[in-house]
């Protein structure tokens, strides 16, 4: 009974996190982008990842193709200068289109569009958001390795982003799905260390207690 309660509580906090995400991942201070507050209000994120993931065919340029993870075509390119505070119409449109795919639960299409956005605008003021939603898109489509790549990119290159707490928590979830329990524990403990009094701490504690109960 005790074990069952812990498991059920773990499931509850995971679902609870997704509801809280609507209010907390786009916290005050991100108002530089025109539509970020709007996206915050409209998101309705599914609690659990999809049961299967669609592979991505990437052309090799030699008349053949091979299956690859979607993130094999994009990598963060550091810049010596900071991102411009201005967002062009084309840039905003590209980002909004990708986010629209995500909101319609078309996660693979969303991921592809976020990849295209990051290739075209690697230093955009929206780049940290694009990396985050790319990670979310891949997580919800069971592309957990890709989710880890996207979320760790955000954490490494955008340490001042207001999405760090959400990214750290989702990173823990992604490692958990991959059964990489030591990394999951480190990510979730990182949430408690850096954000001990935040809403992100609640689901992190729940999953850590579940890991303890399972002997991980």
NORNORDA-V561560 format. One record per backbone hydrogen bond with DSSP energy under -0.5 kcal/mol. CO is the residue of the C=O (numbers start at 1). NH is the residue of the N-H. If there is no record, write none. Layout:
co = (CO CO)
nh = (NH NH)
//
This chain:
co = (1 2 3 4 5 6 7 8 9 10 11 12 13 14 15 16 17 18 19 20 20 21 24 27 30 33 35 36 37 38 39 55 56 56 57 58 64 64 66 68 69 70 71 76 86 88 89 90 91 92 93 94 95 96 97 98 99 100 101 102 105 106 107 108 109 110 111 112 113 114 115 116 117 121 124 126 127 128 129 130 131 132 133 134 135 136 137 138 139 140 142 143 144 145 146 147 148 149 150 151 152 153 154 158 161 163 164 165 166 167 168 169 170 171 172 173 174 175 176 179 180 181 182 183 184 185 186 187 188 189 190 191 195 198 199 199 200 201 202 203 204 205 206 207 208 209 210 211 212)
nh = (5 6 7 8 9 10 11 12 13 14 15 16 17 18 19 20 21 22 22 23 24 25 27 30 33 36 39 40 41 42 43 57 58 68 59 66 60 61 58 56 72 73 74 78 88 92 93 94 95 96 97 98 99 100 101 102 103 104 106 105 107 110 111 112 113 114 115 116 117 118 119 120 121 124 127 130 131 132 133 134 135 136 137 138 139 140 141 143 142 50 144 147 148 149 150 151 152 153 154 155 156 157 158 161 164 167 168 169 170 171 172 173 174 175 176 177 178 180 179 181 184 185 186 187 188 189 190 191 192 193 194 195 198 201 202 203 204 205 206 207 208 209 210 211 212 213 214 216 215)
//
